[in-house]
Amino acid sequence: MSSLSFSPLFPGMLLDAAERFAQDHAGAQPVAGDPVRELGWTATIVPEDCGGVGGTLADLASVVEGLATHGLQLPVVETCAVVPLLLQAGSSEVAARWLEAVADGSAQIAPLCPLSALPDEPIAMARHLDIGHALSGTLQGVDVSLPATHYLLPALQDGESAIFLVDAERVGAPAAAYRTMEGRRGADFVLDSVAVPEAACIARGPAALAALAAATDAAMLLTAVDTVSALAAMIQQTVNHLKERRQFGVSLSTFQVLRHRTADMYVRYLGAKGLVTHCFDAHEQQAADLRRTLRLAKVSLAESARACAEAAIQMHGGMGVSEEVLATRLAQRLIASEFRYGDRLAHAAHLLAPHAADTGRSFSNLTGSAR
């Protein structure tokens, strides 16, 4: 067991900083305040001419990896990737204005999308009025871990994709609020013909569709990074537990059946890590079949993560059902990740239906909720 190696996917200063922050706040769920914006992570992939860092998705992946290592749950994917990519769909003036607000933290924007759904498969409907738009829909499992002054809402209007930027006051309070299984703050929103001004629609048609596809690809890719990072940390925690705990006068790590099971977990981890590396390569090359690659990775990662999570819980014995144990929190995270941005059955259905239209191709150079 001492020969197991867990080298980071995206090493660097961003990883180190995120890992230190996660270590300092490990077990503190939910984290108080608005650390994602306070630490400047929202500016990571915002272009420099809009006041951002001008980084890549790999830079943001370093942050995601660092937080996952210690099981800290923050909506980095939604706030730092989905939001900037959707804002780019607007006109140059609108995009520059709001991206700058995101980068400096003067606007707190969050996607009003169920965590279990893909952003480019809108659930809400928009109806054009004489003096604006009316938004309707039931959105279940929205992440509300951080405060929001505005929401970005993908919707269908006259059969076309559209993106709306809506004041949080217009959306109102959620119909229900709860804690998700991995420690997020979740909420359900019901929009009943919510009236918004004409300017609330920042993009429609091809521009909106391209931005939604880019945001979806980024969300799926970063969720895969989160899964692999949490998987590595959970296996490490399991190995440490087996070395420290003793039974019949010997360390649990000497039991052959446990050693074989740990080896199986490690092999699954290596396969998952290779998949994520391949997906990032396909993303950087803007491969035409990127969405298919991401769907295949989602199915494989979900199966491996669930199998390893169940094994880790069992090998921890009674401690495996206590949330005070990091391995348990990581196992919860891995199981919940299967339901983020479409579960494996939904993606498998797309893969098995050749006639199904797939909008998934990244058009950006910046690159489900379980209760």
C-alpha positions in Angstrom: 0.0 0.0 0.0 2.9 2.3 0.6 3.7 2.3 -3.2 0.4 4.0 -4.2 1.0 7.4 -5.9 -1.5 10.2 -6.2 0.1 13.0 -8.2 -2.1 16.1 -8.7 -3.9 16.6 -12.0 -3.2 20.3 -12.1 -0.3 21.3 -9.9 0.6 24.9 -9.2 0.0 27.8 -6.9 -3.7 27.8 -7.4 -3.9 24.2 -6.3 -1.8 24.9 -3.2 -3.9 27.9 -2.2 -7.2 26.1 -2.7 -5.9 23.1 -0.8 -4.7 25.2 2.1 -8.1 27.0 2.3 -10.0 23.7 2.2 -7.8 22.2 4.9 -8.4 25.2 7.1 -12.2 24.9 6.6 -12.5 21.1 6.4 -15.8 19.9 8.0 -17.2 23.5 8.2 -20.3 23.0 6.1 -21.6 25.4 5.0 -18.7 27.9 4.9 -19.6 31.3 6.1 -19.4 34.4 3.9 -18.6 34.4 0.2 -15.1 32.9 0.0 -15.3 32.2 -3.8 -15.5 35.9 -4.6 -13.4 37.1 -1.7 -10.5 34.9 -2.9 -10.9 36.2 -6.5 -11.6 32.9 -8.1 -14.5 34.3 -10.0 -12.0 36.3 -12.1 -10.0 33.2 -13.1 -11.4 32.8 -16.7 -12.7 36.3 -17.2 -10.6 38.0 -20.0 -8.0 40.6 -18.9 -9.7 43.4 -20.8 -12.7 42.8 -18.6 -10.7 43.0 -15.4 -10.2 39.3 -15.0 -7.1 37.1 -14.9 -7.5 35.7 -18.4 -6.8 32.2 -17.3 -7.9 28.9 -18.8 -10.2 26.2 -17.6 -7.2 24.2 -16.4 -6.4 27.1 -14.0 -9.9 26.8 -12.6 -9.5 23.0 -12.5 -6.6 23.6 -10.0 -9.0 25.3 -7.6 -11.6 22.6 -8.0 -9.0 19.9 -7.3 -7.7 21.7 -4.2 -11.1 22.0 -2.7 -12.1 18.4 -3.5 -9.0 17.1 -1.8 -10.3 18.0 1.6 -14.0 17.6 0.8 -14.9 21.3 0.9 -18.1 22.0 -0.9 -18.2 25.4 -2.8 -20.0 26.1 -6.0 -16.8 27.0 -7.9 -18.0 25.3 -11.1 -21.3 27.2 -11.2 -20.0 30.6 -10.1 -16.6 30.7 -11.8 -17.2 28.8 -15.0 -20.8 28.6 -15.9 -21.5 32.3 -15.2 -18.6 33.9 -17.1 -19.2 31.6 -20.1 -22.9 32.4 -20.3 -22.3 36.1 -19.9 -20.1 36.0 -23.0 -23.2 35.3 -25.1 -24.3 38.9 -24.7 -23.3 41.8 -26.8 -19.7 43.1 -26.4 -21.0 46.0 -24.2 -23.2 43.9 -22.0 -20.7 41.1 -21.7 -17.8 43.5 -20.8 -20.0 45.3 -18.2 -21.1 42.2 -16.4 -17.9 40.2 -16.7 -16.1 43.2 -15.0 -18.7 43.1 -12.2 -18.2 39.4 -11.8 -14.4 39.8 -11.7 -14.4 42.6 -9.1 -17.2 41.1 -7.0 -19.6 44.1 -7.3 -22.2 41.7 -8.8 -23.0 38.3 -7.3 -24.3 36.3 -10.2 -25.3 32.6 -10.0 -26.9 30.3 -12.5 -30.6 29.6 -11.9 -30.2 26.0 -13.1 -30.9 22.6 -11.5 -27.7 20.9 -10.6 -29.1 17.7 -12.0 -29.7 19.1 -15.5 -27.5 20.3 -18.3 -27.5 24.1 -18.8 -28.0 23.7 -22.6 -31.2 21.7 -21.9 -33.4 24.6 -20.5 -36.3 23.8 -18.3 -37.8 27.3 -18.0 -40.0 28.9 -20.6 -40.0 32.6 -21.7 -42.9 34.4 -23.3 -42.5 37.7 -25.1 -44.6 40.6 -23.9 -45.2 44.0 -25.2 -42.9 45.6 -22.6 -40.6 42.7 -21.7 -40.8 39.0 -21.0 -42.6 36.5 -18.7 -40.6 33.7 -17.3 -42.1 30.4 -16.0 -40.8 27.1 -14.8 -40.1 24.9 -11.8 -36.4 24.6 -11.1 -35.5 22.0 -8.5 -32.1 21.5 -6.9 -30.5 24.9 -7.5 -27.3 25.6 -5.6 -27.8 28.6 -3.3 -24.6 28.2 -1.2 -23.5 31.7 -2.0 -25.5 35.0 -1.9 -26.7 36.2 -5.3 -27.8 39.6 -6.5 -28.6 38.3 -10.0 -29.4 35.0 -11.6 -28.6 33.8 -15.1 -31.6 31.7 -16.4 -31.4 29.6 -19.6 -34.9 29.4 -21.1 -36.7 28.5 -24.3 -38.5 31.3 -26.1 -40.4 30.5 -29.3 -38.5 27.3 -29.7 -35.1 29.1 -29.4 -32.6 29.0 -26.6 -32.2 32.3 -24.7 -30.3 33.5 -21.7 -31.8 35.9 -19.2 -30.1 38.0 -16.5 -32.6 38.6 -13.8 -32.5 40.5 -10.5 -32.7 38.2 -7.5 -35.5 40.3 -6.1 -37.7 39.5 -9.1 -37.1 35.8 -8.7 -38.0 36.0 -5.0 -37.6 33.5 -2.2 -37.3 29.8 -3.0 -40.3 27.5 -2.6 -38.2 25.1 -0.6 -34.7 25.0 0.9 -32.7 22.1 2.1 -29.2 20.6 2.5 -28.1 18.2 -0.2 -26.4 14.9 0.6 -22.9 16.3 -0.1 -23.4 19.4 2.1 -24.6 22.0 -0.4 -27.4 24.5 0.2 -30.1 23.5 -2.3 -33.4 25.2 -3.2 -36.4 24.8 -5.4 -37.7 27.9 -7.3 -41.1 28.2 -8.9 -41.4 31.0 -11.6 -45.0 31.9 -12.4 -44.9 34.4 -15.2 -42.2 36.5 -13.6 -42.1 39.7 -15.5 -38.7 41.0 -16.6 -37.7 44.0 -18.8 -36.7 43.6 -22.4 -33.0 44.1 -21.6 -33.1 41.0 -19.3 -32.6 38.8 -22.4 -28.9 39.1 -23.0 -28.7 36.5 -25.8 -30.9 34.4 -28.0 -30.6 32.0 -30.8 -27.1 30.8 -32.0 -25.2 33.0 -29.6 -27.1 31.7 -26.6 -26.9 28.1 -27.9 -23.1 28.4 -28.3 -22.6 29.9 -24.8 -24.9 27.2 -23.2 -22.9 24.5 -25.0 -19.6 25.9 -23.8 -20.9 26.3 -20.2 -22.2 22.7 -20.2 -18.9 21.3 -21.5 -17.0 23.2 -18.8 -19.4 22.1 -16.1 -19.2 18.5 -17.0 -15.4 18.6 -17.4 -14.8 20.3 -14.0 -17.2 18.0 -12.3 -15.1 15.1 -13.6 -12.0 16.8 -12.1 -13.8 17.1 -8.8 -14.7 13.4 -8.9 -11.2 12.2 -9.6 -9.7 14.5 -7.0 -12.2 13.4 -4.3 -11.6 9.8 -5.4 -7.8 10.1 -4.9 -8.3 11.7 -1.4 -10.8 9.1 -0.3 -8.4 6.2 -1.3 -5.6 7.9 0.6 -7.8 8.2 3.7 -8.8 4.6 3.4 -5.2 3.4 3.1 -4.3 5.5 6.2 -7.2 4.0 8.1 -6.2 0.5 7.3 -2.6 1.2 8.4 -3.7 2.7 11.7 -6.5 0.4 12.8 -5.7 -3.0 14.3 -7.6 -6.2 14.7 -6.5 -9.5 16.2 -3.3 -7.7 17.1 -2.3 -6.8 13.6 -2.9 -3.9 11.3 -5.9 -4.1 9.0 -3.6 -3.4 6.1 -2.1 -6.9 6.4 -5.4 -8.5 5.5 -5.2 -9.8 2.0 -8.8 -9.3 1.1 -8.6 -5.6 2.1 -5.3 -5.2 0.2 -7.0 -6.6 -2.9 -10.0 -4.3 -2.5 -7.8 -1.3 -2.1 -5.8 -2.3 -5.2 -9.1 -2.5 -7.2 -10.0 1.0 -6.0 -6.6 2.3 -7.1 -6.9 0.7 -10.5 -10.3 2.4 -10.9 -8.7 5.7 -9.9 -5.9 5.4 -12.4 -8.5 4.7 -15.2 -10.6 7.7 -14.1 -7.6 10.0 -14.0 -6.6 9.0 -17.5 -10.2 9.7 -18.7 -10.1 13.2 -17.3 -6.8 13.9 -18.9 -8.1 12.7 -22.3 -11.2 14.9 -21.9 -9.1 17.9 -21.2 -7.1 17.2 -24.3 -10.2 16.9 -26.4 -11.5 20.1 -24.9 -8.4 22.1 -25.7 -8.4 20.7 -29.3 -12.1 21.6 -29.6 -12.8 18.1 -30.8 -16.0 17.7 -32.8 -17.1 14.7 -30.7 -16.3 16.4 -27.3 -19.8 16.0 -25.9 -19.8 12.3 -26.7 -16.4 12.0 -25.0 -17.7 13.8 -21.9 -20.8 11.6 -21.8 -18.8 8.4 -22.0 -16.5 9.7 -19.2 -19.5 10.6 -17.1 -20.9 7.1 -17.3 -17.5 5.5 -16.5 -16.7 7.9 -13.7 -20.1 7.4 -12.0 -19.7 3.7 -11.9 -16.1 3.8 -10.6 -16.9 6.5 -8.0 -19.9 4.7 -6.6 -18.0 1.4 -6.4 -15.1 3.0 -4.6 -17.3 5.0 -2.3 -19.2 1.9 -1.1 -15.9 0.1 -0.6 -14.4 2.9 1.4 -17.4 3.1 3.7 -17.4 -0.6 4.3 -13.7 -0.7 5.0 -14.1 2.1 7.6 -16.6 0.0 9.5 -18.8 2.0 11.9 -16.8 5.1 11.3 -17.8 5.0 7.6 -21.3 6.3 8.4 -20.1 9.4 10.4 -19.8 12.7 8.6 -17.0 13.7 11.0 -14.8 11.3 9.0 -13.3 12.9 5.8 -13.5 9.6 3.9 -17.3 9.6 4.5 -17.8 13.1 3.3 -15.7 12.3 0.2 -17.8 9.2 -0.4 -21.0 11.3 -0.2 -19.5 13.8 -2.6 -18.6 11.0 -5.1 -22.1 9.5 -5.0 -23.7 13.0 -5.4 -21.4 13.8 -8.3 -23.2 11.1 -10.4 -26.3 13.3 -10.4 -24.6 16.5 -11.3 -25.3 17.7 -14.9 -27.2 14.6 -15.8 -26.8 11.2 -14.2 -25.2 8.2 -16.0 -28.5 6.8 -17.1 -29.5 10.0 -18.9 -26.1 10.2 -20.6 -26.2 6.6 -21.5 -29.6 7.1 -23.1 -28.1 9.9 -25.3 -25.2 7.7 -26.3 -27.5 4.9 -27.2 -29.8 7.1 -29.3 -27.8 8.0 -32.5 -30.6 10.2 -33.8 -30.6 12.4 -30.6 -29.4 15.9 -31.3 -26.3 16.8 -29.4 -25.5 20.4 -29.0 -22.3 19.7 -27.1 -19.3 21.3 -28.6 -17.3 24.0 -26.9 -17.4 27.3 -28.7 -15.3 29.2 -26.2 -11.6 29.7 -26.1 -11.6 30.1 -22.4 -11.7 27.0 -22.6 -28.6 16.5 -10.8 -29.2 17.5 -7.3 -29.3 14.6 -5.0 -31.2 15.5 -1.7 
